[in-house]
Amino acid sequence: MEKSIALFGTSADPPTVGHKKILEELSEIYDFTISYVSNNPNKKHKEDISIRSQLLKILIEDLHNPKVLFNQLVSSKWAVESIKNCKKIYDLNNLDFVIGSDLIKDIFCWKNFDEIIKEASFFIIMREGYQVESNTLKMLEAHKVKFKISNIKIPNISSSKFRLNSNYSNLPTSLIDIIKKNKLYESTKLAE
């Protein structure tokens, strides 16, 4: 029987307790979860991908879960390339590409969308404040997109919220000292 694989790419700028919860929950659902950091072409990133990938690697190592793997070799700024890289590296036929409900309506504009939906199914994680609207569901069905909507409950925390308020309680404990010592994500705002 073929193993169930989740591919979870994230900009992780920085990785939060939300990312940690997603990885923990995916490990309960899938035989293996492969995670990596990417540069989202639609976002401006605060820290370089090398720093963000090191932080995600540390978070994953701290999980001590053999079902959650970090592999930066999978990474591409284009989902279709990350999916193909993963399938080639791990010799896979099928995988579920994990995506937040905040991004699902954007997939129709992604580079090589038609190829993506042939290469992978989507596993949609609901984010607070981002319901999958009925017209999006109709578009998914019209394009014959294979997808599942998860019932994973994740905290209403995001990397962008952390960057706004530097609330360290939103970060995994294994990352707090590293981020502080290296002065990562410090505000660039000028004092008035």
C-alpha positions as CSV (number, residue, x, y, z in Angstrom):
1,M,0.0,0.0,0.0
2,E,1.3,3.4,-1.0
3,K,2.2,5.8,1.9
4,S,0.2,9.0,2.4
5,I,2.5,12.0,2.1
6,A,1.8,15.7,2.9
7,L,3.9,18.4,1.4
8,F,3.9,21.5,3.5
9,G,5.7,24.5,2.1
10,T,5.7,27.8,4.0
11,S,7.4,31.2,3.9
12,A,7.8,30.8,7.7
13,D,8.8,34.4,8.3
14,P,9.2,33.3,11.2
15,P,7.9,29.9,12.0
16,T,5.2,30.2,14.7
17,V,3.4,27.9,17.1
18,G,0.8,27.8,14.3
19,H,3.3,26.1,12.0
20,K,4.3,23.7,14.9
21,K,0.6,22.8,15.4
22,I,0.1,22.1,11.7
23,L,3.1,19.8,11.6
24,E,2.0,18.0,14.7
25,E,-1.5,17.5,13.3
26,L,-0.3,16.5,9.9
27,S,1.9,13.8,11.5
28,E,-1.3,12.3,13.0
29,I,-3.0,12.1,9.5
30,Y,-0.2,11.3,7.1
31,D,2.5,8.6,7.1
32,F,5.0,11.4,6.4
33,T,5.0,15.2,6.2
34,I,7.7,16.9,4.2
35,S,8.2,20.5,4.9
36,Y,10.4,23.3,3.5
37,V,10.7,27.1,3.3
38,S,10.0,28.9,0.1
39,N,10.0,32.5,-1.2
40,N,6.5,33.3,-2.0
41,P,6.6,35.5,-5.2
42,N,3.6,37.5,-3.8
43,K,5.2,38.4,-0.5
44,K,8.1,40.6,0.7
45,H,10.0,38.5,3.2
46,K,11.6,40.1,6.3
47,E,14.4,37.6,6.7
48,D,16.4,35.7,4.0
49,I,15.3,32.2,3.0
50,S,18.5,30.7,4.5
51,I,17.6,32.1,8.0
52,R,13.9,31.1,7.7
53,S,14.8,27.6,6.6
54,Q,17.3,27.1,9.5
55,L,14.5,28.2,11.9
56,L,12.0,25.7,10.4
57,K,14.6,23.0,10.5
58,I,15.2,23.7,14.2
59,L,11.5,23.6,14.9
60,I,11.1,20.3,13.1
61,E,14.1,18.8,14.9
62,D,12.6,19.9,18.2
63,L,9.4,17.9,17.4
64,H,11.4,14.6,17.6
65,N,8.9,13.1,15.2
66,P,10.3,10.8,12.6
67,K,7.1,11.3,10.5
68,V,7.9,15.0,10.0
69,L,10.8,15.7,7.6
70,F,12.6,18.9,6.7
71,N,14.0,19.0,3.1
72,Q,15.0,22.3,1.7
73,L,15.9,20.7,-1.6
74,V,12.2,20.5,-2.4
75,S,11.9,24.3,-2.3
76,S,11.0,26.5,-5.2
77,K,9.1,29.7,-5.3
78,W,6.7,27.9,-7.7
79,A,4.4,25.2,-6.2
80,V,4.5,23.1,-9.3
81,E,8.3,22.8,-9.1
82,S,8.3,22.0,-5.3
83,I,5.7,19.3,-6.0
84,K,7.7,17.8,-8.8
85,N,11.0,18.1,-6.8
86,C,9.4,16.2,-3.9
87,K,7.9,13.5,-6.1
88,K,11.3,13.0,-7.8
89,I,13.4,13.0,-4.5
90,Y,11.1,10.6,-2.7
91,D,10.0,8.6,-5.8
92,L,6.3,9.4,-5.2
93,N,3.3,9.1,-7.4
94,N,0.8,10.9,-5.1
95,L,1.0,13.6,-2.5
96,D,-1.2,16.2,-0.8
97,F,-0.1,19.8,-1.1
98,V,-1.0,21.5,2.2
99,I,-2.4,25.0,1.8
100,G,-4.1,27.5,4.1
101,S,-7.7,28.6,3.4
102,D,-6.4,32.1,3.1
103,L,-4.6,31.1,-0.1
104,I,-7.0,28.6,-1.8
105,K,-8.8,31.2,-3.9
106,D,-5.4,32.3,-5.4
107,I,-4.4,28.9,-6.8
108,F,-6.3,29.5,-10.0
109,C,-3.7,32.2,-10.8
110,W,-0.7,30.2,-9.9
111,K,2.0,29.4,-12.4
112,N,1.2,26.1,-14.2
113,F,-2.1,25.7,-12.3
114,D,-3.3,23.0,-14.7
115,E,-0.1,21.0,-14.2
116,I,-0.3,21.4,-10.4
117,I,-3.8,19.9,-10.2
118,K,-2.5,16.9,-12.2
119,E,0.5,16.4,-9.9
120,A,-1.1,16.7,-6.5
121,S,-4.3,16.9,-4.4
122,F,-4.8,19.9,-2.0
123,F,-5.2,19.5,1.7
124,I,-6.8,22.8,2.9
125,I,-6.3,23.9,6.5
126,M,-8.9,26.4,7.7
127,R,-7.5,29.7,9.0
128,E,-9.6,31.8,11.2
129,G,-11.3,34.6,9.2
130,Y,-10.7,32.8,5.9
131,Q,-13.7,30.6,5.0
132,V,-13.6,28.7,1.7
133,E,-16.4,30.5,-0.1
134,S,-19.1,28.6,-2.1
135,N,-17.9,30.2,-5.4
136,T,-14.3,29.0,-4.7
137,L,-15.7,25.5,-4.0
138,K,-17.6,25.6,-7.3
139,M,-14.4,26.7,-9.1
140,L,-12.4,23.9,-7.5
141,E,-15.1,21.4,-8.7
142,A,-15.3,23.0,-12.2
143,H,-11.5,22.6,-12.6
144,K,-11.7,19.0,-11.2
145,V,-9.3,19.9,-8.4
146,K,-8.8,17.0,-5.9
147,F,-9.0,18.4,-2.4
148,K,-9.9,17.7,1.2
149,I,-10.8,20.3,3.8
150,S,-9.2,19.5,7.1
151,N,-10.7,19.8,10.5
152,I,-7.4,20.7,12.1
153,K,-7.8,23.5,14.6
154,I,-4.8,25.9,14.6
155,P,-4.2,28.9,16.8
156,N,-5.1,32.3,15.2
157,I,-1.4,33.2,14.9
158,S,0.6,34.2,11.8
159,S,4.1,35.2,11.0
160,S,2.8,38.6,9.9
161,K,1.1,39.1,13.3
162,F,4.4,38.3,15.1
163,R,6.3,40.8,12.9
164,L,3.8,43.5,13.9
165,N,3.8,43.0,17.6
166,S,6.9,40.8,18.4
167,N,4.8,38.7,20.8
168,Y,7.4,35.9,21.6
169,S,4.7,33.7,23.0
170,N,3.6,33.1,19.4
171,L,6.9,31.4,18.7
172,P,8.0,27.9,19.5
173,T,10.2,27.9,22.6
174,S,13.1,26.4,20.6
175,L,13.3,29.5,18.4
176,I,12.9,32.3,20.9
177,D,16.5,32.5,22.1
178,I,17.9,32.1,18.6
179,I,15.7,34.9,17.2
180,K,16.5,37.2,20.2
181,K,20.3,36.5,20.2
182,N,20.5,37.1,16.4
183,K,18.3,40.2,16.6
184,L,16.0,38.7,13.9
185,Y,12.7,40.4,13.3
186,E,13.5,43.5,15.2
187,S,11.4,46.5,14.3
188,T,12.8,48.8,11.6
189,K,10.3,51.5,12.6
190,L,11.9,54.8,13.7
191,A,10.9,56.0,17.2
192,E,8.9,59.2,17.1
